[in-house]
């Protein structure tokens, strides 16, 4: 801390060199990662396991077992828990199995989500309800469940995956946008309420990423190029490019970061003109 003359205050101690080598150390931490069967969720699960995190991978898809085999085949720790996040009992069972397996939950990454596109004026009620249930209500419930373990230990990290769709307007997908915008505000609410327990809660907001969910757009040359052109980097993301930001948010490297949005979108939400020709 500096005084009004720019001098370093006494609370900074001596001028010893700060050693930052362990800031990103997550070895031995435990994490639940939802949506881990494919796409961003799978990349995050595999990425966390690669740095020594004990992973509980959750998804409703059978491909979840392949995530587990890939991680354990590398000598890393992972258990797969097939989970229907639309089901209250399944959500509770996921957290229960994680604690039974590893003793605690240090990190929760809420990555699972669905999208059901249709014009707002004809949007089906059932699609609205299902999207909000999976993309927002399930996240809130899982956060509450892991908080029961984190609060007594005065320690925990929650990373909720929102989207640029929670910050910007996109056509013909009102439930997805409402749910992802809700996730951003939910994260702020939880970060405010649980800061006193040393639980940090942040949003990860990806841009367009090449995953099974976006396969149709990515494989269409016109839509792929149109979406790429909106970014500063003029390309889509690879799911693995979300791993570094998650490690940052999960580690001591971000110890003073909570209630925030980390956009990993190639510069989409901050871009103005990207072509000056």
QUIPE-V682048 format. One record per residue. N is the residue number from 1. SS is DSSP state (alpha for helix, beta for strand, coil for the rest). Layout:
N	SS
N	SS
This chain:
1	coil
2	beta
3	coil
4	coil
5	coil
6	coil
7	coil
8	beta
9	coil
10	alpha
11	alpha
12	alpha
13	coil
14	coil
15	coil
16	coil
17	coil
18	coil
19	coil
20	coil
21	coil
22	coil
23	coil
24	coil
25	coil
26	coil
27	coil
28	coil
29	coil
30	beta
31	beta
32	beta
33	beta
34	beta
35	coil
36	coil
37	coil
38	coil
39	alpha
40	alpha
41	alpha
42	alpha
43	alpha
44	alpha
45	alpha
46	alpha
47	alpha
48	alpha
49	alpha
50	alpha
51	coil
52	coil
53	coil
54	beta
55	beta
56	beta
57	beta
58	beta
59	beta
60	coil
61	coil
62	coil
63	coil
64	alpha
65	alpha
66	alpha
67	alpha
68	alpha
69	alpha
70	alpha
71	alpha
72	alpha
73	alpha
74	coil
75	coil
76	coil
77	coil
78	beta
79	beta
80	beta
81	beta
82	beta
83	coil
84	coil
85	coil
86	coil
87	coil
88	alpha
89	alpha
90	alpha
91	alpha
92	alpha
93	alpha
94	alpha
95	alpha
96	alpha
97	alpha
98	alpha
99	alpha
100	alpha
101	alpha
102	alpha
103	coil
104	coil
105	coil
106	coil
107	beta
108	beta
109	beta
110	beta
111	coil
112	coil
113	coil
114	coil
115	coil
116	coil
117	coil
118	beta
119	coil
120	alpha
121	alpha
122	alpha
123	coil
124	coil
125	alpha
126	alpha
127	alpha
128	alpha
129	alpha
130	alpha
131	alpha
132	alpha
133	alpha
134	alpha
135	alpha
136	alpha
137	alpha
138	alpha
139	alpha
140	alpha
141	alpha
142	alpha
143	alpha
144	alpha
145	alpha
146	alpha
147	alpha
148	alpha
149	alpha
150	alpha
151	alpha
152	alpha
153	alpha
154	coil
155	coil
156	beta
157	beta
158	beta
159	beta
160	beta
161	beta
162	coil
163	coil
164	alpha
165	alpha
166	alpha
167	coil
168	coil
169	coil
170	coil
171	coil
172	coil
173	beta
174	alpha
175	alpha
176	alpha
177	alpha
178	alpha
179	alpha
180	alpha
181	alpha
182	alpha
183	alpha
184	alpha
185	alpha
186	alpha
187	alpha
188	alpha
189	alpha
190	alpha
191	alpha
192	alpha
193	alpha
194	alpha
195	alpha
196	alpha
197	alpha
198	coil
199	beta
200	beta
201	beta
202	beta
203	beta
204	beta
205	beta
206	beta
207	coil
208	coil
209	beta
210	coil
211	coil
212	alpha
213	alpha
214	alpha
215	alpha
216	alpha
217	alpha
218	alpha
219	alpha
220	coil
221	alpha
222	alpha
223	alpha
224	alpha
225	alpha
226	alpha
227	alpha
228	alpha
229	alpha
230	coil
231	coil
232	coil
233	coil
234	coil
235	coil
236	coil
237	beta
238	coil
239	alpha
240	alpha
241	alpha
242	alpha
243	alpha
244	alpha
245	alpha
246	alpha
247	alpha
248	alpha
249	alpha
250	alpha
251	coil
252	alpha
253	alpha
254	alpha
255	coil
256	coil
257	coil
258	coil
259	coil
260	coil
261	beta
262	beta
263	beta
264	beta
265	coil
266	coil
267	coil
268	alpha
269	alpha
270	alpha
271	coil
272	coil
273	coil
274	coil
275	coil
276	coil
277	coil
